[in-house]
Structure formats: structure tokens, C-alpha cells
Amino acid sequence: MGPIAQSVEQRTFNPWVDGSSPSGPTINLFLFYSVLVGFHRDIDEPRIESSLPYQIHKSCVVTFNLDLLYQRGPEMNQSSWSKYQSDLSGALFGVSLPNIESALAIFREIADTDRTIWVIGNGGSAATASHFCVDLSKGCAMRIQKTIRALPLMDLVPIQSAWSNDESYVKALELSLRNFARVGDILFAISGSGNSINILNALKATKELGVYTIGLTGFGGGQMSNLVDLEINVPSTDMQIIEDAHHAICHYISRQI
């Protein structure tokens, strides 16, 4: 019997039966093992067993190694968690509330009009853009009983992929904006670094289109600082802290409109 079966604390249950083991609710691991081995018969079973946090016996009884189950991954470190909380609080405290209030005034002004808020970002910021648009056009709109036209440009995947393929990725957002945006619309650009080229190109195009721009940035704001009409900067050099703060700011705006 390998090291997995030599744990100080072990508990056994019958995987044939749905229900609870002595250690709490369980899943039918026999089904999992049957699929794993039944459809991949060339797999070395002892190797499988030695890599899992439980021991599989020929009797189809599974012995859990609770030590391994509970200790997989880094343990929660109170001091590092406290530092993260402190860093996030500090970053939020450093954000300009007057600039947030200015953004709020603009959003309130265009509610119940045919003007559109176009929200853009890359990667995690693209996900924040999508989330923000849902909060605005559904949650916020229902609460204030007014329509809010908020659309995440990056979510228009066929359009973005077409422009990226035929022109270039760094021009795709700009070309999409040129097609859809109208005078009086808002471009809300999210970028932790403030230097994403496709975001910068879209911002530059707004000057010709008559579109007002708001930038949500981190670090020192990057090149976006000189391109947007209004900047909301998170003064941090930690990208995860910046992204968390961006979410908080977007949630705050959607709640305060």
C-alpha cells in the first residue's frame, strides 16, 4: 500500500451509494474511476492511484487521505491576507472621488436617451467591461426605471475577429467604434496599464467622432491619461489590486446613478 494509504487520518466510504461518508457529503467516485479507466484502458492504474488524494482498492472502496485533501494548495496566511486587504483599501482610498462624481453626472445625463455607452478593455478588463454593462443596462436600469444603452464592444466577437483578421487586432476596436458610435456617445475605456495599443487607437478616433471619453486606469495612467476627457485612476502598481478596484468603482457607479 502506497504513501496515500499511510495517512494518519483516513476515512472509508462505499462509493456505490450516494450519501455521506463519515467525513461528510461525498460524490460517487466509482463512477469517476470507471469513466477514467473504462474509456482509457491503456492508463496505468497504479500511477493513477498514486496521484489521487484517495486510495482505490479492488473492492471499490475509496479511502480518503483527509490530510492531502485539506492541505492541497497554499494554506491561508493571515498576514498576507491582511496585507492584500490593506493594499486594496489604500488603492481605493487614493481614487479621486470628484472624478467618479463627474462620471456619475455624465451617466445620469444620458440615461433614458438614445446615446450609447461603449465599454472596452482587454483580458480581465474586457471581463470587467462586460460585467459593468450588465450592471448598467439591467440592474441599474431596472432600479431607476430608465433605459441605459451600455454595450461591451469586445463581446461582439464576430465583428472583432473580422476586423482583427482583415486589418489588425490593434485596429479592431477603433474600426468597430467608427461603424457604431454616434455623436454624443460615451467611450468608457478600462486598462490597468493605460498603454494597450488597441484601446489607445479607439480613444484617438473619438476626437473625430464626437464621442466623450472616460478612462479607468491604474499605475500612473499611461498614455491614456493624455487621451481621455476624464480619468479615474487607481494609484497602485499591483495589477490584481487595480482590477479589484476597477470592479469596485464600476459597482459603485452602477449603484449611484
C-alpha positions as CSV (number, residue, x, y, z in Angstrom):
1,M,0.0,0.0,0.0
2,G,1.5,3.4,-1.1
3,P,2.0,6.6,0.9
4,I,-1.5,7.7,0.2
5,A,-2.9,4.9,2.3
6,Q,-0.4,5.6,5.2
7,S,-2.1,8.9,6.3
8,V,-2.5,9.5,10.0
9,E,-6.2,10.2,9.4
10,Q,-8.2,8.1,7.0
11,R,-11.9,7.5,6.5
12,T,-13.6,5.0,4.2
13,F,-16.9,5.0,2.5
14,N,-18.7,3.0,-0.1
15,P,-18.8,4.9,-3.4
16,W,-21.6,2.7,-4.8
17,V,-24.1,4.5,-2.6
18,D,-24.9,8.2,-2.9
19,G,-24.9,9.9,0.5
20,S,-22.4,10.8,3.2
21,S,-19.2,9.3,4.3
22,P,-18.0,9.6,7.9
23,S,-16.3,12.8,6.9
24,G,-19.4,14.4,5.2
25,P,-21.1,14.5,1.8
26,T,-19.4,12.6,-1.0
27,I,-19.6,12.1,-4.7
28,N,-19.8,8.8,-6.5
29,L,-16.1,8.3,-7.1
30,F,-16.7,4.8,-8.5
31,L,-18.4,6.5,-11.5
32,F,-15.5,8.8,-12.0
33,Y,-12.9,6.0,-11.8
34,S,-15.0,3.8,-14.1
35,V,-15.0,6.5,-16.7
36,L,-11.3,7.3,-16.3
37,V,-10.2,3.7,-16.6
38,G,-13.0,2.2,-18.7
39,F,-12.5,4.7,-21.5
40,H,-8.8,4.8,-21.2
41,R,-7.7,1.2,-20.6
42,D,-4.1,1.9,-21.5
43,I,-3.7,4.1,-18.4
44,D,-1.5,2.7,-15.7
45,E,-3.9,2.2,-12.7
46,P,-1.2,2.2,-10.0
47,R,0.0,5.5,-11.4
48,I,-3.5,6.9,-11.3
49,E,-4.0,5.8,-7.7
50,S,-0.7,7.3,-6.5
51,S,-1.6,10.7,-8.0
52,L,-5.0,11.0,-6.4
53,P,-5.8,12.1,-2.8
54,Y,-7.6,8.8,-2.1
55,Q,-6.8,5.1,-2.4
56,I,-8.8,2.9,-4.7
57,H,-9.0,-0.8,-3.8
58,K,-10.2,-3.7,-5.9
59,S,-13.2,-3.9,-3.6
60,C,-14.2,-0.5,-5.0
61,V,-14.0,1.1,-1.6
62,V,-12.3,4.5,-1.5
63,T,-10.1,5.6,1.4
64,F,-9.7,9.4,1.6
65,N,-6.5,11.0,2.8
66,L,-8.0,14.0,4.6
67,D,-4.6,15.5,5.2
68,L,-3.9,15.7,1.5
69,L,-7.4,16.9,0.7
70,Y,-7.3,19.7,3.2
71,Q,-3.7,20.7,2.5
72,R,-3.8,20.9,-1.3
73,G,-2.7,24.3,-2.4
74,P,-1.2,27.1,-0.2
75,E,-2.6,27.5,3.3
76,M,-4.3,30.7,4.2
77,N,-1.8,33.1,5.5
78,Q,-3.4,35.7,7.7
79,S,-0.6,38.2,7.3
80,S,-0.6,38.1,3.5
81,W,-4.4,38.3,3.5
82,S,-4.2,41.4,5.8
83,K,-1.7,43.0,3.5
84,Y,-3.9,42.4,0.5
85,Q,-6.8,44.0,2.3
86,S,-4.7,46.9,3.2
87,D,-3.3,47.4,-0.3
88,L,-6.8,47.3,-1.8
89,S,-8.2,49.7,0.8
90,G,-5.3,52.0,0.2
91,A,-5.7,51.9,-3.6
92,L,-9.5,52.7,-3.3
93,F,-8.8,55.5,-0.8
94,G,-6.4,57.1,-3.4
95,V,-9.0,57.2,-6.2
96,S,-10.4,60.7,-6.9
97,L,-14.0,60.8,-5.7
98,P,-14.7,64.1,-7.6
99,N,-13.7,62.3,-10.8
100,I,-16.1,59.5,-10.0
101,E,-18.8,62.0,-9.3
102,S,-18.1,63.6,-12.7
103,A,-18.6,60.3,-14.4
104,L,-21.8,59.7,-12.5
105,A,-23.2,63.1,-13.7
106,I,-22.5,62.1,-17.3
107,F,-24.1,58.7,-16.9
108,R,-27.2,60.3,-15.3
109,E,-27.4,62.7,-18.2
110,I,-27.6,60.1,-20.9
111,A,-30.0,57.7,-19.1
112,D,-33.3,57.4,-21.0
113,T,-31.7,58.8,-24.2
114,D,-30.6,57.1,-27.4
115,R,-26.9,57.7,-26.6
116,T,-24.8,54.7,-26.0
117,I,-22.0,53.9,-23.5
118,W,-19.4,51.8,-25.3
119,V,-17.2,49.9,-22.8
120,I,-13.9,48.4,-23.9
121,G,-10.9,46.6,-22.3
122,N,-8.6,43.6,-22.9
123,G,-8.4,40.3,-20.9
124,G,-9.6,40.9,-17.4
125,S,-10.6,44.4,-18.3
126,A,-12.7,43.1,-21.1
127,A,-14.5,40.9,-18.5
128,T,-14.9,43.9,-16.3
129,A,-16.4,45.8,-19.3
130,S,-19.0,43.0,-19.8
131,H,-19.9,42.9,-16.2
132,F,-20.2,46.7,-16.0
133,C,-22.6,46.8,-19.0
134,V,-24.8,44.2,-17.4
135,D,-24.9,46.2,-14.2
136,L,-25.8,49.3,-16.1
137,S,-28.3,48.1,-18.6
138,K,-30.1,45.6,-16.4
139,G,-29.6,46.2,-12.7
140,C,-29.3,49.9,-12.7
141,A,-31.9,50.5,-15.4
142,M,-34.4,48.5,-13.5
143,R,-33.7,50.4,-10.3
144,I,-34.0,53.9,-11.8
145,Q,-36.7,52.9,-14.3
146,K,-34.8,54.4,-17.2
147,T,-33.1,52.8,-20.1
148,I,-29.3,52.7,-20.3
149,R,-27.7,51.7,-23.5
150,A,-24.4,50.1,-22.4
151,L,-22.6,47.7,-24.7
152,P,-19.2,46.0,-24.4
153,L,-17.5,46.2,-27.8
154,M,-15.2,43.3,-27.2
155,D,-18.2,41.0,-26.8
156,L,-19.1,41.4,-30.4
157,V,-16.8,38.5,-31.2
158,P,-17.6,38.0,-35.0
159,I,-17.1,41.7,-35.6
160,Q,-13.9,41.9,-33.6
161,S,-12.5,38.8,-35.2
162,A,-13.4,40.0,-38.7
163,W,-11.6,43.3,-38.2
164,S,-8.7,41.6,-36.5
165,N,-8.3,39.1,-39.3
166,D,-8.7,41.5,-42.2
167,E,-7.0,44.6,-40.7
168,S,-5.2,44.0,-37.4
169,Y,-6.1,43.4,-33.7
170,V,-4.8,46.8,-32.7
171,K,-7.3,48.5,-35.1
172,A,-10.3,46.3,-34.5
173,L,-11.9,48.3,-31.6
174,E,-11.3,51.6,-33.4
175,L,-12.9,50.3,-36.7
176,S,-15.9,48.9,-34.8
177,L,-16.3,52.2,-33.0
178,R,-16.2,54.1,-36.2
179,N,-19.0,52.0,-37.5
180,F,-21.3,52.1,-34.5
181,A,-20.6,55.2,-32.5
182,R,-22.6,58.4,-32.9
183,V,-22.1,62.0,-31.7
184,G,-22.8,62.3,-28.0
185,D,-22.0,58.7,-27.2
186,I,-19.6,57.7,-24.4
187,L,-16.5,55.5,-24.6
188,F,-15.6,54.0,-21.2
189,A,-12.1,52.5,-21.6
190,I,-10.6,50.2,-19.0
191,S,-6.9,49.5,-18.9
192,G,-4.7,48.7,-16.0
193,S,-1.6,49.9,-17.7
194,G,-3.2,52.6,-19.7
195,N,-1.0,51.6,-22.6
196,S,-2.9,49.0,-24.6
197,I,-2.5,50.0,-28.2
198,N,-5.9,48.9,-29.4
199,I,-7.5,50.9,-26.6
200,L,-5.4,54.0,-27.4
201,N,-6.3,53.7,-31.1
202,A,-10.0,53.7,-30.2
203,L,-9.6,56.7,-27.9
204,K,-7.8,58.6,-30.7
205,A,-10.7,58.0,-33.1
206,T,-13.2,59.5,-30.7
207,K,-11.9,63.0,-31.4
208,E,-13.3,62.8,-34.9
209,L,-16.5,61.0,-33.9
210,G,-17.7,63.5,-31.2
211,V,-17.6,60.8,-28.5
212,Y,-16.8,61.7,-24.9
213,T,-14.2,59.5,-23.2
214,I,-13.7,58.2,-19.7
215,G,-10.7,56.2,-18.8
216,L,-10.4,53.7,-15.9
217,T,-6.7,53.2,-15.3
218,G,-4.0,52.0,-12.9
219,F,-0.3,52.6,-12.3
220,G,0.4,56.2,-13.5
221,G,-2.4,56.2,-16.1
222,G,-0.1,55.5,-19.0
223,Q,-0.7,57.2,-22.4
224,M,-4.5,57.0,-21.7
225,S,-4.1,59.9,-19.3
226,N,-3.5,62.3,-22.2
227,L,-6.2,60.9,-24.4
228,V,-9.3,60.8,-22.2
229,D,-11.6,63.6,-21.3
230,L,-12.0,62.2,-17.7
231,E,-9.7,59.8,-16.0
232,I,-10.4,57.7,-12.9
233,N,-7.0,56.3,-11.8
234,V,-6.3,53.6,-9.3
235,P,-2.9,54.6,-7.8
236,S,-1.4,51.1,-7.5
237,T,1.4,49.1,-9.2
238,D,-0.3,45.7,-8.5
239,M,-2.4,44.6,-11.4
240,Q,-4.7,42.4,-9.3
241,I,-5.3,45.2,-6.8
242,I,-6.0,47.5,-9.8
243,E,-8.5,45.1,-11.3
244,D,-10.3,44.6,-8.0
245,A,-10.5,48.4,-7.5
246,H,-11.9,48.7,-11.1
247,H,-14.7,46.3,-10.3
248,A,-15.5,48.2,-7.1
249,I,-15.6,51.5,-9.0
250,C,-17.9,50.1,-11.6
251,H,-20.2,48.6,-9.0
252,Y,-20.2,52.0,-7.1
253,I,-21.1,53.9,-10.3
254,S,-23.9,51.5,-11.2
255,R,-25.4,51.8,-7.7
256,Q,-25.2,55.6,-7.5
257,I,-26.6,56.6,-10.9
